Amino acid sequence: TPEFTVYQQQVVRNAARLADRLAHAGFRIVSGGTDNHLILVDVFSKGITGKVAEAALGRAEITVNKNAIPFDQNPPMVASGIRVGTPAVTTRGLREADMDTVASLIARVLDAPEDLAVADAVRADVQALCRTYPLYPDLAR
């Protein structure tokens, strides 16, 4: 449908913006960017593994997956990267400007992956963002 085409275009614009903002935060984006809904981020270049990043972001209620990157020095279950996608946030209604916030939240956690106070603070910000963009806006009151 035309509506789905518009949605998919927004997914890709959100992914491009998020990749750009993560790169500006000092993360290496594998392949230099994205042309689709996924971003592969090298977190090992910042001294953490994909496994650690996945767990740290999970504590802040940001869902990503650890992922091997090309020429990965770590085994697949540890990995050197994370895979980030934008369909879920796009479905909630987030746009490019919101990707700046999402990138900032991710960077805050990954700059201090073992700091539970940071995870708690970011989780509160994530929950506030989710309240602003409810999954089912017609049911939100």
Stockholm file with secondary structure:
# STOCKHOLM 1.0

chainA/1-141         TPEFTVYQQQVVRNAARLADRLAHAGFRIVSGGTDNHLILVDVFSKGITGKVAEAALGRAEITVNKNAIPFDQNPPMVASGIRVGTPAVTTRGLREADMDTVASLIARVLDAPEDLAVADAVRADVQALCRTYPLYPDLAR
#=GR chainA/1-141 SS CHHHHHHHHHHHHHHHHHHHHHHHTTCEEGGGSCSSSEEEEECGGGTCCHHHHHHHHHHTTCCCEEECCTTCSSCTTTCSEEEEECHHHHHHTCCHHHHHHHHHHHHHHHHSTTCHHHHHHHHHHHHHHHHHSCSSTTTCC
#=GC SS_cons         CHHHHHHHHHHHHHHHHHHHHHHHTTCEEGGGSCSSSEEEEECGGGTCCHHHHHHHHHHTTCCCEEECCTTCSSCTTTCSEEEEECHHHHHHTCCHHHHHHHHHHHHHHHHSTTCHHHHHHHHHHHHHHHHHSCSSTTTCC
//
